[in-house]
Amino acid sequence: MKHLIALFLKFSSYLVAVLKPLGFWGAGAIALLDSSTIPVPMDLIISTYVWGDRRHFFLYCLAAAVGSTIGGLLPFYLGRAGGELFLLKRVNRARYEQLRDRFERQEFFALFVPSMLPPPTPWKLFVFGAGVFEMRVRHFMVAVFLGRLVRFTAEGLLVIYYGPEIVTVIHDLAKKHLVGLLAGVGVLLGLLLLFAIRKGMNRKRSGEFEN
Protein backbone atom coordinates (compact mmCIF):
# COMPACT_ATOMS: atom_id res chain seq x y z
CA MET A 1 0.00 0.00 0.00
CA LYS A 2 2.78 2.42 0.89
CA HIS A 3 4.47 1.59 -2.40
CA LEU A 4 1.29 2.44 -4.33
CA ILE A 5 0.88 5.73 -2.45
CA ALA A 6 4.50 6.66 -3.16
CA LEU A 7 4.04 5.78 -6.84
CA PHE A 8 0.85 7.85 -7.01
CA LEU A 9 2.55 10.87 -5.43
CA LYS A 10 5.48 10.52 -7.81
CA PHE A 11 3.12 10.37 -10.79
CA SER A 12 1.17 13.44 -9.63
CA SER A 13 4.42 15.35 -9.09
CA TYR A 14 5.48 14.42 -12.62
CA LEU A 15 2.21 15.69 -14.11
CA VAL A 16 2.48 18.96 -12.21
CA ALA A 17 6.07 19.39 -13.42
CA VAL A 18 4.96 18.84 -17.03
CA LEU A 19 1.93 21.14 -16.88
CA LYS A 20 3.30 23.94 -14.74
CA PRO A 21 5.41 25.63 -17.48
CA LEU A 22 2.25 26.07 -19.58
CA GLY A 23 1.27 29.26 -17.73
CA PHE A 24 -2.47 29.98 -17.63
CA TRP A 25 -3.24 26.74 -19.43
CA GLY A 26 -1.12 24.86 -16.94
CA ALA A 27 -2.99 26.40 -14.01
CA GLY A 28 -6.30 25.34 -15.53
CA ALA A 29 -5.11 21.81 -16.34
CA ILE A 30 -3.64 21.25 -12.86
CA ALA A 31 -6.87 22.50 -11.25
CA LEU A 32 -8.85 20.12 -13.47
CA LEU A 33 -6.74 17.16 -12.33
CA ASP A 34 -7.01 18.22 -8.69
CA SER A 35 -10.81 18.44 -8.79
CA SER A 36 -11.40 15.30 -10.80
CA THR A 37 -8.88 12.62 -9.88
CA ILE A 38 -5.38 13.52 -8.69
CA PRO A 39 -5.11 15.66 -5.53
CA VAL A 40 -2.29 18.20 -5.74
CA PRO A 41 -1.29 21.19 -3.54
CA MET A 42 -3.36 23.51 -5.71
CA ASP A 43 -3.09 26.58 -3.51
CA LEU A 44 0.70 26.36 -3.30
CA ILE A 45 0.89 25.99 -7.07
CA ILE A 46 -1.34 29.01 -7.67
CA SER A 47 0.72 31.02 -5.17
CA THR A 48 3.84 30.19 -7.19
CA TYR A 49 2.18 31.34 -10.41
CA VAL A 50 0.95 34.55 -8.79
CA TRP A 51 4.26 35.38 -7.14
CA GLY A 52 6.11 34.86 -10.43
CA ASP A 53 3.73 36.99 -12.50
CA ARG A 54 1.92 39.36 -10.16
CA ARG A 55 0.67 41.65 -12.94
CA HIS A 56 -1.49 38.86 -14.39
CA PHE A 57 -2.40 37.11 -11.15
CA PHE A 58 -6.15 37.23 -11.82
CA LEU A 59 -5.77 35.31 -15.10
CA TYR A 60 -4.17 32.41 -13.20
CA CYS A 61 -6.97 32.49 -10.63
CA LEU A 62 -9.58 32.58 -13.40
CA ALA A 63 -7.98 29.66 -15.27
CA ALA A 64 -7.77 27.62 -12.07
CA ALA A 65 -11.43 28.32 -11.27
CA VAL A 66 -12.49 27.18 -14.76
CA GLY A 67 -10.34 24.04 -14.56
CA SER A 68 -11.63 23.19 -11.10
CA THR A 69 -15.24 23.60 -12.28
CA ILE A 70 -14.77 21.29 -15.26
CA GLY A 71 -12.85 18.73 -13.20
CA GLY A 72 -15.57 18.70 -10.54
CA LEU A 73 -18.01 17.29 -13.09
CA LEU A 74 -16.42 13.83 -12.69
CA PRO A 75 -17.29 13.30 -8.98
CA PHE A 76 -20.57 15.13 -9.64
CA TYR A 77 -21.66 12.65 -12.31
CA LEU A 78 -20.37 9.72 -10.26
CA GLY A 79 -22.70 10.86 -7.51
CA ARG A 80 -25.56 11.19 -9.97
CA ALA A 81 -24.90 7.75 -11.48
CA GLY A 82 -24.70 5.64 -8.34
CA GLY A 83 -24.63 7.84 -5.30
CA GLU A 84 -28.26 7.29 -4.36
CA LEU A 85 -27.70 3.57 -3.81
CA PHE A 86 -24.54 4.37 -1.86
CA LEU A 87 -26.46 6.64 0.51
CA LEU A 88 -29.51 4.38 0.84
CA LYS A 89 -27.25 1.63 2.16
CA ARG A 90 -26.37 3.92 5.05
CA VAL A 91 -29.61 5.82 5.72
CA ASN A 92 -33.27 4.90 5.34
CA ARG A 93 -35.48 6.31 2.60
CA ALA A 94 -37.17 8.88 4.88
CA ARG A 95 -33.81 10.23 6.04
CA TYR A 96 -32.54 10.32 2.46
CA GLU A 97 -35.54 12.34 1.27
CA GLN A 98 -35.12 14.72 4.20
CA LEU A 99 -31.48 15.32 3.25
CA ARG A 100 -32.45 15.82 -0.39
CA ASP A 101 -35.15 18.38 0.49
CA ARG A 102 -32.71 20.34 2.65
CA PHE A 103 -30.11 20.37 -0.11
CA GLU A 104 -32.61 21.50 -2.74
CA ARG A 105 -33.61 24.51 -0.63
CA GLN A 106 -30.05 25.77 -0.37
CA GLU A 107 -28.18 23.90 -3.09
CA PHE A 108 -26.30 26.89 -4.47
CA PHE A 109 -24.84 27.98 -1.14
CA ALA A 110 -24.35 24.36 -0.05
CA LEU A 111 -21.74 24.12 -2.82
CA PHE A 112 -20.61 27.73 -3.13
CA VAL A 113 -19.43 28.00 0.50
CA PRO A 114 -17.31 24.78 0.56
CA SER A 115 -15.81 25.76 -2.81
CA MET A 116 -14.44 28.93 -1.18
CA LEU A 117 -12.79 27.13 1.74
CA PRO A 118 -9.18 25.88 1.76
CA PRO A 119 -8.09 22.29 2.46
CA PRO A 120 -8.75 20.11 4.38
CA THR A 121 -12.41 20.95 3.66
CA PRO A 122 -13.90 17.72 2.14
CA TRP A 123 -14.94 19.51 -1.04
CA LYS A 124 -15.37 16.38 -3.18
CA LEU A 125 -17.96 15.04 -0.72
CA PHE A 126 -20.08 18.14 -1.28
CA VAL A 127 -19.66 17.75 -5.04
CA PHE A 128 -20.59 14.07 -4.84
CA GLY A 129 -23.66 15.00 -2.78
CA ALA A 130 -24.68 17.58 -5.38
CA GLY A 131 -24.69 14.79 -7.96
CA VAL A 132 -26.63 12.42 -5.70
CA PHE A 133 -29.36 15.01 -5.14
CA GLU A 134 -29.45 15.86 -8.85
CA MET A 135 -28.46 19.49 -8.68
CA ARG A 136 -28.84 21.20 -12.04
CA VAL A 137 -25.56 21.13 -13.95
CA ARG A 138 -25.71 24.85 -14.74
CA HIS A 139 -26.26 25.75 -11.09
CA PHE A 140 -23.50 23.34 -10.07
CA MET A 141 -20.97 24.90 -12.42
CA VAL A 142 -21.85 28.47 -11.43
CA ALA A 143 -21.61 27.68 -7.71
CA VAL A 144 -18.26 25.91 -8.04
CA PHE A 145 -16.80 28.50 -10.41
CA LEU A 146 -17.73 31.48 -8.23
CA GLY A 147 -16.62 29.74 -5.03
CA ARG A 148 -13.28 28.71 -6.51
CA LEU A 149 -12.76 32.14 -8.08
CA VAL A 150 -13.30 33.82 -4.70
CA ARG A 151 -10.91 31.37 -3.03
CA PHE A 152 -8.08 31.65 -5.55
CA THR A 153 -8.43 35.41 -5.94
CA ALA A 154 -8.36 35.98 -2.18
CA GLU A 155 -5.30 33.76 -1.85
CA GLY A 156 -3.67 35.49 -4.81
CA LEU A 157 -4.12 38.91 -3.23
CA LEU A 158 -2.74 37.64 0.08
CA VAL A 159 0.29 36.23 -1.74
CA ILE A 160 0.93 39.56 -3.46
CA TYR A 161 0.85 41.45 -0.16
CA TYR A 162 2.40 38.90 2.21
CA GLY A 163 4.35 36.45 0.04
CA PRO A 164 3.78 32.77 -0.89
CA GLU A 165 4.33 31.56 2.69
CA ILE A 166 0.91 32.98 3.68
CA VAL A 167 -0.74 29.99 1.96
CA THR A 168 1.02 27.57 4.31
CA VAL A 169 -0.10 29.65 7.29
CA ILE A 170 -3.73 29.53 6.10
CA HIS A 171 -3.61 25.76 5.58
CA ASP A 172 -2.10 25.16 9.02
CA LEU A 173 -4.84 27.25 10.65
CA ALA A 174 -7.51 25.39 8.69
CA LYS A 175 -6.14 22.00 9.81
CA LYS A 176 -5.95 23.03 13.45
CA HIS A 177 -9.49 24.40 13.43
CA LEU A 178 -11.15 22.02 10.97
CA VAL A 179 -13.99 21.12 13.32
CA GLY A 180 -14.74 24.78 13.99
CA LEU A 181 -14.48 25.55 10.29
CA LEU A 182 -16.99 22.85 9.35
CA ALA A 183 -19.24 23.86 12.25
CA GLY A 184 -19.19 27.42 10.93
CA VAL A 185 -20.15 26.17 7.48
CA GLY A 186 -23.01 24.20 9.02
CA VAL A 187 -24.27 27.25 10.92
CA LEU A 188 -24.04 29.40 7.80
CA LEU A 189 -25.96 26.86 5.71
CA GLY A 190 -28.55 26.57 8.48
CA LEU A 191 -29.06 30.33 8.48
CA LEU A 192 -29.37 30.33 4.71
CA LEU A 193 -31.94 27.55 4.94
CA LEU A 194 -33.92 29.53 7.51
CA PHE A 195 -33.75 32.59 5.27
CA ALA A 196 -34.97 30.56 2.27
CA ILE A 197 -37.87 29.09 4.27
CA ARG A 198 -38.95 32.51 5.56
CA LYS A 199 -38.70 33.98 2.09
CA GLY A 200 -40.85 31.19 0.70
CA MET A 201 -43.44 31.65 3.45
CA ASN A 202 -43.58 35.40 2.82
CA ARG A 203 -44.16 34.80 -0.88
CA LYS A 204 -46.91 32.33 -0.08
CA ARG A 205 -48.61 34.78 2.26
CA SER A 206 -48.33 37.57 -0.32
CA GLY A 207 -49.95 35.30 -2.89
CA GLU A 208 -52.81 34.47 -0.51
CA PHE A 209 -53.45 38.15 0.19
CA GLU A 210 -53.51 38.95 -3.52
CA ASN A 211 -56.04 36.18 -4.15
N, C-alpha and C positions, 0 to 999 in steps of 0.2 A: 504493500500500500504506500509506504513512504517513497519507494522507487517511482511509483506512478505519479505521485504528487510532485516529486522533484522534476520528473520528465515534463509534466504539464506546465510547471512554472518556467522551465527552460524554454518550452515551446512558445509560451505567451510572451516571454522576454524577447525571443527572436522576432516574433511578429511585430511587437512594438518597435524594435530596432529598425525593422524594414520599413514600417509605415511612417515613423516619426519624421524623417527628412522630407516628407511630402507636403509639409506646411499645413494649410487649411484643410486640404483633402485628407491628410494624415490624421488630423485631429478628429475629423468626422468619422473616418474609418475605425480608429481606435475606440471611439465612443460607441460605435455600432457593435464592435466585438464585445466590449464591456457589458453592454445592456442585453445582448443576445445570448452569448455563450461563455466567453473567456473573461473572467474578472481581472482587471488590471488597475493599478493605482491612478485612476483617471484624473483626480484632482491634482496630483503631483505633476502629471504629464502636462495638463493645461497650464499649470503655474510656470512650467519650464518654457512653454510656447510664449506665454504672456511676457515673462521676464526678458526673453530674447528679442521680442518684437512688440514693445509696449505701445507703439503708435497704432497698431492694428489689432489690439487685444480683443476687441469686440467681435471681429471676424472669426477668431479662433473659438470664442465662446458660442457664437452662432452656429458654426460648423459642428461643434461638439453636441449642441442641443439637438440639431437635426439628426445627427448620427445616432444619438441615444434614443430618440423617438422612433426611428426606423428599426433599430435593433430591439427595442422593447416589444415590437409586434410578435416576435417569436414566443416568448413566455406568455404573452397575451393570448395568442391563438392556441397554445398548448392548454391553457386554462379553459378556453372555450370548447376545445375538442373533447377533453376528458376530465376536466376539473370537477364537474358536478358529481361524477361517480366517486372521485377521490374524497370530496367533502362528505358525501352521504354515508360513506363508510365510517365516518368519525362523528357525525351529528345526525340526529333524526330529521325527518322531513320538515316538521314544524319549525325546528330551530334553523334549518337551512333557509326556509322561506322568510323567516324573520330577519336573518342576516342579509338576504337579498333585498328585502324591502328597505332596510336601513341604508344599504349601499346605493340603491336607486335614488333615494331622496337627496343624497349628498355626493353623488359619484364623482363630480368634477373635483371638488375639494379633497375628497378621499384619495385622489391620485395626485392632485396638484401639490398638496402639502408635503407628502413623502418625497416627491420628485425634487423638492427644494433642499431637502436635508442631506447632510454629508454622511458618509459611512460612519458607523456600521448600521445605519437604518436599513431594515430588510426590504429594500425597494422592490425586488423581484416578486416578493410575496404579494405586495399590493397590486402589481401588474398582473400576476397570475389570477388574483381574486377578481380583478376587473374583467378578465376573460371569462371566468366562471359565471359571473353575474351578467354577462352579455352586455357590457357597456358598449355604446355605439363607438365604432372605430374612429369617427371624426372627433368625437368628444375626447376619446382616449388620447389621440395624437395631440390635440390642442392642450390638454391638461399636462401631459408629459413634456411637451415642447416648452411651454411657458414656465413650468416648474424648474426644468433643467436650465433654461436660459437665465432665470433669476439666480439659481445656484452658481453657475459658472461665471456669470457677470459679477456677482458679489465677490466671489473668490478672486476673480481677475483684478478687480479694483483694490482689494486688500493686498494682493501681491505687488501691485504697482506702488502702493504707499508704504508697505512694511517689508517687502521682500518675500521670496518663495518659502522661507521657513514658517511663515504664518499659517500655511496649509497644514503643516505637521502639528502645530499648536491647536488648530481647530479640531483635527481628527482625534488628538489625545483627549481633549475636553469632551468630545462626543462619546468616546469610549468609556470614559470615567463616569459620565452622567447619562448613559444610554437609557436606563430605566426612567429617569426623569424626563428625558427627551421624548420617549415614546408616550409617557403619561401626558405630557404637554400636548402632543399630537392628538391623543384621545380626547382630551378636554376640548381642544379647538374644534375637532370634528363633532363632538357632542353639542357644542354651542351653535355650530353651523346647522346641525340637524334641528335643533330647537328653533332657530331662526326660520328655517325652511318650513317647519310645521306651522309656526305662527303666521307666516306669510300666506301659506295655503289656506289657513282658517279665515284670515282677514278677507282673502279674495272670495271665499265661499260665502261669508256673511254679506259682503258687498253685492254679490250676485243675488242673494235672497232678498235684500232690500230693494234692488232694482226691479225684481219680479213682483 
